[in-house]
Amino acid sequence: MKPITIAVASGKGGTGKTLVATNLAVLIARTGLRVTLADCDVEAPNDHLFFDVHPDFRAVEVPIPEVVPGNCPEGCAVCRDTCRFGAIRMLGSGPVVFPDLCHSCGACVDACPSGVLQERQVRVGQTGAGVVRDGLLLVMGQLDIGQMKAPTVIGATRERADSEGADVVILDAPPGVACSAVATLHGVDLLLLVTEPTSFGLHDLTLMVELAKGLNLPAAVVLNRVGTGAVDIAGYCRSEGISVVAEFPFDREVAACYADGGLLVDGHGLGHQWFSDLWESVRAQLTSIGSEVPA
């Protein structure tokens, strides 16, 4: 059976997205379900910092066209004209490939009448997987320094997470609404949007809600750091028909636990109850939209 996939996302960094993703994953695993937590913030993965885990890493490679040595005998520019991404230019009598712009579709290689282009595999990052504890597996993606293809590594991370036979997959998404977020969120069963009651929080939440609409994804909101601002997040959510499924207070003990690399479900007196209640609310949301929630 296909796992239930929940993405935890935010319009900006620092709202508590990773806090929610890691603690929710641990809490669900403790109910007896098999859970995979996938860190898709591949430019700055940090979920592993909260666990004693030793991932098994695999390289992520993509095919990039390169020019066979020697001048292009045709000089026809078919490869340039075929590329939809502007990754090939004609300089002198032959093509020049700009790898950072290439989307590895292979169209230029297929179109070349002279066989001047050939593909080579280029490493762009890696994925890792390791057992955290019984019932919980961590999968992480990591983009190599200097590489631009975060969506490719995110795709490989999601594929690895989906292949592990979990009942529930939790995706810790990169912040924002750019290509990396879209690569993480497409096709999930529920989108949990973490925000805070500030003007910045509301602004970026509206961007995430518009993205959810564009991707046709059901969404719910987790309101973090209640007490740091007076912006009416709940009122905005009501106007959009979105449920607020949890509210966490601005609490020094939360910050201290998190700064020490701890989990709230273990290191905060109310943490276990907070995330138990959140999981029940998430289950209710999933049931309401017709998703089959594992018992």
PyMOL commands that set and color helices and strands:
alter all, ss='L'
color gray80, all
select helices_A, chain A and resi 17-29+47-50+78-82+99-101+107-111+150-162+179-185+199-214+233-240+252-259+264-267+271-288
alter helices_A, ss='H'
color red, helices_A
select strands_A, chain A and resi 4-9+35-39+56-67+88-91+94-97+117-133+136-143+168-172+190-195+219-226+243-249
alter strands_A, ss='S'
color yellow, strands_A
deselect
rebuild
show_as cartoon
